[in-house]
C-alpha cells in the first residue's frame, strides 16, 4: 500500500461497514484490515481481547515472508493464506495489492463460507481503495493537512 495514502472519513465508514458485514456473513469471530506496512486500518468483531498492534505487524511480516517464498518458486505472491488451529483458524487475503484482509473464525463457520464471503468483501474493498487512490491523485487535490500551519502544530503541543 502506498504509505502516503490518506484515509477520508467517507471511505473509512465504507471500509468499516464491509468489515462488519463480513464478520456477520462469514460467522467470524474477528475481521481485521491491515496495510502491508503493518498498520491496522479497521477491525470488527471480538477484537477487544486481542493485541491488535501485534496482530497487524505479524500479519504484514507473514505476508512479506510468504511473498519471498513465492518469488523463490516463481510466483508473484500468495494472495490467500489459511492457517488452521485446534480451536480457531485464520484466513488472510491480499486485497488490491494494497491491504490484507484477516478473518479469524472457529468451528461455528467453515473455510468454504469464509472464502466465499472474503471474495465478495475483497472486491468491495478493492473498489474503495481505488477511489481513495484516485482522490489523492486527482489534479488539484489538496492534502487534508494543507491548511495546518506550523503555529497550529506549536499550539497543539504547547501547555
Helices and strands as residue ranges (DSSP letters): H 9-25, E 30-35, E 40-45, H 52-72, E 80-84, E 89-95, E 99-105, H 111-137, H 150-157
